[in-house]
Amino acid sequence: MDRGRKLAGLGFLAGFGGTLVLIALVGLAVVYTGAYNIAATEEHASVTRWAFDTTFRNSVESRAPDLVPPDEFTDSMIAAGATLYKASCQHCHAGPGVGRAEWASGMRPQPPHLTEAAAEWDLPEIFWLARHGAKMTGMPAFGPTHDDATLWNVAAFVKRLPAMEPETYARLGEAQNGDGGGHQHGEAEGGHAR
């Protein structure tokens, strides 16, 4: 009886190991044959979208909890955040009363409309995303070109987007127009392409 259990256990381990090897071989076949269509003109498969979304959320949530925002944000800090957002983020993420740029609709995954999506994230998580960006999404890391104080301003502004009226959105950042350190993707300090 003892020997039968051992053989059954070995059979299970062999089957489990064989299954892992088969999965690895299928994965390598997909990678090396180009079987997965990477075209942005097609949506991700449901399982791919689930894997990306779940990994994305869990990765940010596990890295942002120790970040501590400033105690308060003044109106001028929010306005500074609005200026940078309008210069660097609005074309992908839209704003109250303002749609995303037409070309951003072809991105996969689609950049979230932050007028809705910002409600799902904590302030430190928004800051973390602005600082570090996100691989395979088109979201750049602004940390290498902007200081933390600037990124906290943007995060605080983004966190307010879900409750913001289009008129308020249009007005914020006007006084600082052109003076928010906003750079288009691919520009470094001084306006030179990377």
FENQUIVEN-V891689 format. One record per backbone hydrogen bond with DSSP energy under -0.5 kcal/mol. NH is the residue of the N-H (numbers start at 0). CO is the residue of the C=O. E is the energy in kcal/mol with one decimal. If there is no record, write none. Layout:
<<NH	CO	E> <NH	CO	E>>
//
This chain:
<<4	0	-1.7> <5	1	-1.9> <6	2	-2.4> <7	3	-2.3> <8	4	-2.7> <9	5	-2.6> <10	6	-2.6> <11	7	-2.3> <12	8	-2.4> <13	9	-2.7> <14	10	-2.4> <15	11	-2.9> <16	12	-2.9> <17	13	-2.5> <18	14	-2.2> <19	15	-2.1> <20	16	-2.3> <21	17	-2.4> <22	18	-2.5> <23	19	-2.4> <24	20	-2.4> <25	21	-2.4> <26	22	-2.6> <27	23	-2.6> <28	24	-2.3> <29	25	-2.4> <30	26	-2.2> <31	27	-2.9> <32	28	-2.0> <33	29	-1.0> <34	29	-1.0> <35	29	-0.6> <36	34	-0.6> <37	35	-0.6> <41	38	-1.3> <48	44	-2.9> <49	45	-2.6> <50	46	-2.4> <51	47	-2.8> <52	48	-2.9> <53	49	-2.8> <54	50	-2.3> <55	51	-2.9> <56	52	-2.5> <57	53	-2.4> <58	54	-2.5> <59	55	-2.2> <60	56	-2.7> <61	57	-1.7> <62	58	-0.8> <62	59	-1.0> <63	59	-1.7> <64	60	-0.6> <66	63	-1.8> <68	66	-0.6> <77	73	-2.2> <78	74	-2.5> <79	75	-2.1> <80	76	-2.2> <81	77	-2.3> <82	78	-2.1> <83	79	-1.9> <84	80	-2.5> <85	81	-2.8> <86	82	-1.7> <87	83	-2.6> <88	84	-2.9> <89	84	-2.4> <91	88	-1.5> <92	88	-2.8> <93	89	-2.3> <94	97	-2.6> <97	94	-2.5> <100	90	-2.5> <103	100	-1.1> <104	100	-0.6> <104	101	-1.4> <105	102	-1.4> <106	103	-1.5> <113	92	-1.5> <113	111	-0.8> <115	112	-1.7> <116	112	-2.6> <117	113	-1.2> <118	115	-1.3> <119	116	-1.8> <120	117	-1.1> <125	121	-2.0> <126	122	-2.4> <127	123	-2.5> <128	124	-2.2> <129	125	-2.3> <130	126	-2.7> <131	127	-2.9> <132	128	-2.5> <133	138	-2.2> <136	133	-1.1> <138	133	-0.7> <139	137	-0.7> <141	129	-2.6> <141	139	-0.6> <142	130	-2.1> <144	141	-1.0> <145	141	-1.5> <150	146	-1.9> <151	147	-2.6> <152	148	-1.8> <153	149	-1.9> <154	150	-2.6> <155	151	-2.7> <156	152	-2.2> <157	153	-3.0> <158	154	-2.5> <159	155	-0.9> <159	156	-0.8> <160	156	-0.6> <160	157	-1.3> <162	159	-1.0> <163	160	-1.6> <168	164	-2.4> <169	165	-2.5> <170	166	-1.9> <171	167	-2.5> <173	170	-1.7> <176	173	-1.6> <178	175	-3.8> <186	183	-2.1> <187	191	-2.5> <190	187	-2.3> <193	185	-1.9>>
//
